[in-house]
């Protein structure tokens, strides 16, 4: 059960925030600090203006800032790592099984940070019949590792950062993957998509799923390296 802040220095707008929420945001903590000081020194009329402004922030901005993404029917926790969150998504069972078969679970559970372009079960189902089963065989482990690490980029890249870099790159951005291959990021309006080394396209369908060790960008096609 969340603990509601109780203090003479806090008025109604700040009671929207629980202690757990405050601990997740330096921005809100700074706002609280400023609010406390303001309540001591501001004239009454200015206090009312500040309360109205903070009410607006609490109602309109804060919920978006703290919103957690739902993937595969499960709310993703920023406190969990990539493997833990992906394991909770019913849309990523094939990906998780592949990660475990390839022995990559320890890597993607480590500090990172990593950006993972995570294909859904439907994306894997688009591959030719028998492809996934063959990749899961011990004899194909090297190919499976190459395929999966082609979906991983070192660093934490949000969709906003990717879009900015695409614009700066005059319409495209090249990313070096963990496999040593290259992915090209492009945009179609506000939508981001990736072009793999074989010319295939994959759109980001759920962006910026925060992880403790990076970020997941859900994609609708499996990316194929050379």
Beta strands, then each sheet from edge to edge (+ up, - down):
strand 1: 70-71
strand 2: 74-75
strand 3: 114-119
strand 4: 152-154
strand 5: 173-176
strand 6: 182-188
strand 7: 191-195
strand 8: 201-211
strand 9: 214-219
sheet 1: 1+ 2-
sheet 2: 4+ 3- 9- 8+ 7- 6+ 5-
end
